[in-house]
Structures are given as C-alpha cells and as structure tokens.
Amino acid sequence: MVIATFAGGLCMALVHTVARKMGSQEYSTFVSLLRLTIILGVPASALQTIFARQAAAVTNDGQEEQLRATTRAILAWTFLVWLLCGGAVLAASRPLSRLLMISNPAALYFTVLIALTTLWIPIWKGLLQGKHLFGGLGWLQISDGVVRFSVMLLIIFVLGGKAAGGMLAVVVGQL
C-alpha cells in the first residue's frame, strides 16, 4: 500500500507540472475546481472508514447480504443527492461560470461528474479495505494517478486543452 500510495501520489503531483502549460488563468481555474472537489471529499472520506469497518465485521452470509443492501442503499441515496445538487449547479452554470471566472462551462460540468465519483469511490475503497483486498485498493490508487497524468499529457500537449480538459482528465482517472 505504501508503494501504491507513493506511485499514485507522484503521478497526481506530476499532473500539475503538465497542467501549468495551459496558461495561468486556465491553470488557476483548474486548481480552484480541484480544490472544490477536495472539499467535497472531506465528508465523503468518512464513508471509507464506515464501510471498511462494516466489511471487516462480516462473518456470515446474512451479514454479507446486509452489507450489500446497505451499500446499494447508500449508493442510491448519494446518487439522488448528487442528482439534485448537480441539477442545481447545471441550472445555474452561467452565473456560476461568471462568478468563478470559468471560460469554458464544460469544466464545471466535469466537476459535477467528479462530485459523484468523489462520493462513491470511498465506499468501494472501504469495502476493499474491510475485506483485506489490498491489491485492488492499491491498484485503485495507482490507476487514478497514472491515468489522470496520461490523459492530462494527451489533452494538454496533443489537443491543446485548458481547464475543462484538465477536469476531464480527473474524471477519466477516477473511472
């Protein structure tokens, strides 16, 4: 896990060396939107601990089924909350784009998508951690960083992307 966390974190840090090539205004927008997703991730990260404990406590088939039902219910509720909040953000995308000085509203749309993965990924990580499937947990750490960095390279250097492209790289990395 130490190696996976280091490798994923290194690639995530490298994203910024590439992202700076998009220009100072676009990079500022990209970083601001990333910070917004980090703020969203703070309460969501508690889900990882909760699901890790729940998964670790499973000792029989009945408890396993209860964990599945709980997981489905939490995924459904978080989806509904995301749908309502995302709909509100999309409905107000013009004023929000002006307020946040976002030149391409697609950056805001990708941020809304990232909000869903920010809510769901801790649940899956918690289940993997609780079931002691550290290989899968490690690969999640690595793949997010490597894919995000690779897509960022492609978008910035090949396609001349801006903040919206950077947020797309974040979305793809988390999938």
Order of alpha helices (4+ residues) and beta strands (2+ residues): alpha-alpha-alpha-alpha-alpha-alpha-alpha
